[in-house]
Amino acid sequence: MVLRVFCGTWNVNGKKPSVRLEPWLFPDGMDAQPPDIFIIGIQEAQALTAMTAVVTDPAKGKAWSEAIRKLLKPDYYMVCFRQLVGIVLLICAHRDVQVDDLLEADAGTGFLNVAGNKGGVAAR
């Protein structure tokens, strides 16, 4: 089976989703053969200040997740949503694709090697 995968990342500079996402997620010519899986990374989903650099605000990541899911529904389902402070990982699969045994993790490597101002999120 051949899978078509879209993998993209975007530094949103702490902004809410207010722009059209279609040109990014569905570039010209992709409509005929849309991806089976979307893997999307968002950086700086929340603005980083001294106070917000170590505490995750889930509402910021969920705003991006909801905007992307709204665009992809009903053909896709959410496989993964993981957020570490401003880093967000979203994975959506087409309803005809089954994803099993997904593992997710995040690791904060900032202040005291635990704060989320530095670090990463992953899924496999």
MOBELFEN-V281654 format. One record per run of one state. SS is the DSSP state (2 for helix, 1 for strand, 0 for the rest). FROM is the first residue (numbers start at 1). LEN is the number of residues. If there is no record, write none. Layout:
BEGIN
[[SS & FROM & LEN] [SS & FROM & LEN]]
END
This chain:
BEGIN
[[0 & 1 & 4] [1 & 5 & 7] [0 & 12 & 10] [2 & 22 & 4] [0 & 26 & 5] [2 & 31 & 3] [0 & 34 & 3] [1 & 37 & 7] [0 & 44 & 14] [2 & 58 & 15] [0 & 73 & 3] [1 & 76 & 9] [0 & 85 & 2] [1 & 87 & 8] [0 & 95 & 9] [1 & 104 & 5] [0 & 109 & 2] [2 & 111 & 3] [0 & 114 & 5] [1 & 119 & 5] [0 & 124 & 1]]
END
